[in-house]
């Protein structure tokens, strides 16, 4: 259920309505837009209040403009709950709206030289945030699993030198505290899209969450995972389409570009694309990136390495710094046409 407050309502009115919601055994999620405040009502009504009609109850309040039920199973993430696009602020970097945000860096943090050289390169080429994996989910238990906290320290050092906020993956709730010390954005990878215990834990934090779509996850399941995070109080969720598994073997995954307009219709949350994991081959990454901005996405999560030939993971899909620079110039040109600014 969604409660839309009148433009003339004040903090006291919102607090009073929220208290009524909680008295019914429900949760109130407050979303303040530029013109109105919306309160999302989540949960099952208490047994003692089963005979009440909450829509009628709240509609009678003079500070309430309208009350209606949300038809989607994802209540907080639904476009119905918020007409305006959510814009997430990461240390002054905006994600969403008319801006196009580029997150770039290597697949894995390997060593200090690799991390600092790559960070300097992507910064020079207009990247807005720095990505890198310190904890790596790998198909084989014998593959490189990341440097752990040592990798996080290298990410932080590169961030402090370049000023780029850090985006890095957390795989396990037990690692959350240590990742929180270094990360500016918590990434939930495709393999953890339905790790509900992890989703609830990151939902309790005050860090933005970059949520990747699973390789066999429907859009509704994707948004329900976002709902898990938001239901715990964290509304700063960035959705990331990274390709789904199909019968096609020419690419690592199949980029579902149609997910962009569908998500834009279904949710107010920002949507970005990971062309690197979709393609699996660097030759295809620029074309998919250009398609992404043309389709209306809010940004890219792209893998870049100062020397991909020596990368210890995903070498085939990482761009060189020079290739990344050329790509950004193309994206700026397309952005001017489709109304997406690259700062």
C-alpha positions in Angstrom: 0.0 0.0 0.0 1.2 3.5 -0.8 0.2 6.7 1.1 0.7 9.9 -0.8 0.9 12.9 1.5 -0.4 16.3 0.5 2.2 18.9 -0.5 1.1 21.0 2.5 1.9 18.1 4.9 4.8 18.6 7.4 7.2 16.3 9.4 4.7 16.1 12.2 2.1 14.7 9.8 4.5 12.2 8.3 5.5 11.1 11.8 1.9 10.7 12.9 1.0 8.5 9.9 4.1 6.4 10.4 3.1 5.8 14.0 -0.3 4.7 12.9 1.2 2.3 10.4 3.5 0.8 13.1 0.6 0.4 15.5 -1.0 -1.9 12.9 2.1 -4.1 13.0 3.3 -2.8 9.6 6.5 -1.0 8.4 6.6 2.5 7.1 9.1 3.4 4.4 9.3 7.2 3.8 10.4 8.5 0.4 10.7 12.3 0.0 10.5 13.7 -3.5 10.9 17.2 -4.7 7.1 17.8 -4.6 5.6 15.2 -2.4 6.3 12.6 0.3 5.2 9.0 -0.2 5.0 6.4 2.5 5.3 2.8 1.5 3.4 0.4 3.8 4.9 -3.1 4.0 3.9 -6.3 5.9 0.9 -8.2 7.1 -1.6 -6.4 9.3 -1.7 -7.6 12.9 -4.4 -10.1 13.9 -5.9 -7.6 16.3 -6.5 -5.1 13.4 -7.8 -7.6 10.8 -11.2 -6.0 10.8 -9.8 -2.6 9.8 -9.7 -1.2 6.3 -6.3 0.6 6.2 -7.1 2.4 3.0 -10.2 3.9 4.5 -8.4 4.6 7.8 -5.6 6.6 6.2 -7.7 8.2 3.6 -9.6 10.1 6.3 -6.4 11.8 7.6 -6.5 15.5 6.4 -2.7 15.4 5.6 -3.2 12.5 3.2 -3.7 13.1 -0.5 -4.5 9.5 -1.6 -4.0 5.9 -0.7 -3.8 3.0 -3.1 -2.6 -0.6 -3.3 0.6 -1.5 -5.2 -0.2 -4.2 -7.7 3.4 -5.4 -8.1 4.9 -7.9 -5.6 7.9 -5.6 -5.3 6.3 -2.7 -3.4 9.2 -0.4 -2.6 11.0 -0.9 -5.9 7.9 -0.4 -8.0 7.5 2.7 -10.2 4.0 3.0 -8.6 5.6 3.8 -5.3 7.7 6.7 -6.7 7.1 8.6 -9.9 10.4 10.3 -9.8 13.6 8.5 -10.7 15.8 7.7 -7.7 19.2 9.4 -7.9 21.8 7.9 -5.7 24.7 10.0 -4.4 28.1 8.3 -4.0 30.5 10.8 -2.5 29.2 13.5 -4.8 28.8 11.2 -7.9 25.2 11.0 -9.0 23.8 7.7 -10.4 20.5 8.1 -12.2 18.6 11.0 -13.7 20.2 12.6 -16.7 23.7 11.6 -15.8 25.7 8.6 -17.2 28.0 7.1 -14.6 31.0 5.0 -15.6 32.5 2.5 -13.1 35.8 1.1 -14.3 38.7 -1.0 -13.1 40.1 -4.5 -13.2 38.2 -7.8 -12.6 40.5 -8.6 -9.6 42.8 -6.6 -7.5 46.2 -8.4 -8.2 48.9 -6.1 -6.8 49.8 -2.5 -6.1 51.3 -1.7 -9.5 48.3 -3.1 -11.3 45.7 -1.3 -9.1 47.4 2.1 -9.1 48.3 2.2 -12.8 44.8 1.1 -13.8 43.1 3.6 -11.4 45.2 6.5 -12.7 44.3 5.5 -16.3 40.6 5.2 -15.9 40.5 8.4 -13.9 42.3 10.2 -16.7 39.7 8.9 -19.2 36.7 10.2 -17.2 35.7 7.2 -15.1 33.6 8.2 -12.1 34.1 5.2 -9.8 36.7 2.5 -9.4 35.8 -1.2 -9.4 37.9 -4.2 -8.4 37.3 -7.6 -6.8 39.0 -8.4 -3.5 36.8 -11.5 -2.9 36.2 -13.4 -6.1 33.4 -15.9 -6.8 35.0 -18.4 -9.2 33.5 -21.5 -10.9 36.6 -23.5 -10.0 37.8 -23.7 -6.3 41.4 -23.8 -7.7 41.1 -20.4 -9.5 42.4 -17.2 -8.0 40.0 -16.2 -5.3 41.2 -12.7 -4.6 43.5 -11.0 -2.1 40.8 -10.4 0.6 41.5 -7.5 2.9 44.9 -6.9 1.4 43.1 -6.3 -1.9 40.6 -3.9 -0.2 43.6 -1.9 1.2 45.0 -1.5 -2.3 41.6 -0.4 -3.6 41.4 2.2 -0.9 44.9 3.4 -1.6 44.0 3.8 -5.3 40.8 5.6 -4.3 42.5 8.0 -2.1 45.1 8.9 -4.8 42.5 9.4 -7.6 39.5 10.5 -5.7 37.4 7.7 -7.3 34.9 6.0 -4.9 35.3 2.2 -4.6 32.8 -0.4 -5.8 33.7 -3.9 -4.7 31.9 -7.2 -4.1 30.8 -8.7 -0.8 30.1 -12.4 -1.0 29.4 -13.5 2.5 27.7 -11.8 5.5 30.7 -12.6 7.6 32.9 -10.4 5.3 30.5 -7.5 5.4 32.2 -5.6 8.3 35.6 -5.7 6.7 34.3 -4.7 3.2 32.3 -1.8 4.8 35.6 -0.3 6.0 36.9 0.2 2.5 34.0 0.2 0.1 31.8 3.1 -1.0 29.4 0.9 -2.9 28.7 -2.8 -2.0 28.3 -5.0 -5.0 26.2 -8.1 -4.9 27.3 -10.4 -7.7 25.1 -12.5 -10.0 25.7 -15.7 -8.1 24.4 -14.1 -4.9 21.3 -12.5 -6.4 19.1 -14.8 -4.3 21.3 -15.1 -1.2 18.6 -13.6 0.9 20.6 -13.6 4.1 23.2 -11.5 2.4 20.6 -9.2 0.8 19.1 -8.5 4.2 22.4 -7.7 5.8 23.4 -5.2 3.1 19.9 -3.8 3.5 20.7 -2.8 7.0 23.8 -0.8 6.0 24.0 2.8 4.9 26.1 2.0 1.8 24.6 2.1 -1.7 24.2 -1.4 -3.1 25.0 -2.4 -6.7 22.8 -5.5 -7.4 23.7 -7.7 -10.4 21.1 -9.7 -12.2 21.6 -13.4 -12.0 22.4 -15.5 -15.2 18.9 -17.2 -15.0 17.0 -14.5 -13.1 13.7 -13.1 -14.4 13.2 -9.3 -14.2 10.5 -9.9 -11.5 13.0 -12.1 -9.5 15.6 -9.4 -10.0 13.3 -6.7 -8.5 12.2 -9.0 -5.7 15.9 -9.2 -4.7 16.1 -5.4 -4.7 13.0 -5.5 -2.5 14.8 -7.6 0.1 17.4 -4.9 0.4 15.0 -2.0 0.5 12.7 -3.7 3.0 15.5 -3.6 5.5 15.7 0.2 5.1 18.4 0.7 2.4 16.7 2.4 -0.6 20.0 3.1 -2.4 20.0 0.2 -4.9 21.6 0.3 -8.3 20.4 -2.4 -10.7 23.0 -4.0 -13.0 22.1 -6.1 -16.1 25.1 -8.2 -17.0 23.8 -10.7 -19.4 21.7 -13.9 -19.0 22.5 -17.5 -19.9 21.0 -18.7 -23.2 21.7 -21.3 -25.8 24.2 -19.0 -27.5 27.9 -19.7 -27.1 29.5 -17.0 -29.2 29.5 -14.7 -26.1 29.9 -15.4 -22.4 26.3 -14.4 -21.8 23.6 -12.8 -23.8 23.1 -9.1 -22.9 19.4 -8.5 -22.4 19.3 -5.0 -23.7 15.5 -5.1 -23.5 15.8 -5.2 -19.7 16.7 -1.5 -19.7 13.4 -0.1 -21.0 11.4 -2.8 -19.1 13.2 -1.9 -15.8 12.8 1.8 -16.5 9.0 1.2 -16.7 8.8 -1.1 -13.7 11.0 0.7 -11.2 12.4 4.1 -10.2 15.8 2.6 -9.3 18.8 3.5 -11.5 19.8 0.8 -14.1 23.4 0.2 -15.4 24.9 -2.3 -17.7 28.0 -4.6 -17.3 29.1 -5.2 -21.0 32.2 -7.1 -19.9 30.5 -10.1 -18.3 27.8 -10.1 -21.0 30.4 -10.3 -23.9 33.2 -12.2 -22.3 35.4 -10.8 -25.1 36.8 -7.3 -25.2 36.1 -6.9 -29.0 32.4 -6.8 -28.3 32.4 -4.5 -25.2 32.4 -1.2 -27.0 29.4 -2.1 -29.2 27.4 -3.3 -26.2 28.3 -0.2 -24.3 27.2 2.1 -27.1 23.9 0.1 -27.3 23.5 0.5 -23.5 23.6 4.3 -23.4 21.4 4.5 -26.5 18.8 2.3 -24.8 18.6 4.7 -21.8 20.8 3.0 -19.2 22.2 5.2 -16.4 25.8 3.9 -16.6 28.3 1.2 -17.2 30.3 -1.2 -15.0 33.2 -2.1 -17.3 36.4 -4.0 -16.7 39.7 -2.3 -17.6 43.3 -3.5 -17.0 46.5 -1.7 -17.7 47.8 -4.9 -19.3 45.0 -7.5 -19.8 47.5 -10.1 -21.2 48.9 -10.7 -17.7 45.5 -10.5 -15.8 45.0 -13.4 -13.5 41.2 -13.5 -14.1 38.9 -12.6 -17.0 41.8 -11.5 -19.2 39.8 -11.9 -22.4 37.1 -9.4 -21.5 39.1 -6.5 -20.0 39.8 -3.4 -22.0 43.1 -1.7 -22.2 43.2 1.9 -20.9 43.6 3.1 -24.4 40.5 1.2 -25.5 38.6 2.5 -22.6 39.5 6.1 -23.4 38.3 5.6 -27.0 35.0 4.1 -25.7 34.3 7.0 -23.4 34.7 9.5 -26.2 32.1 7.5 -28.2 29.7 7.4 -25.3 30.0 11.2 -24.8 28.9 11.7 -28.4 25.9 9.4 -28.0 25.0 10.9 -24.6 24.6 14.3 -26.2 22.0 12.8 -28.5 20.0 10.8 -26.0 20.2 13.3 -23.1 22.7 11.6 -20.9 25.5 13.7 -19.5 29.0 12.3 -18.9 30.7 14.7 -16.5 
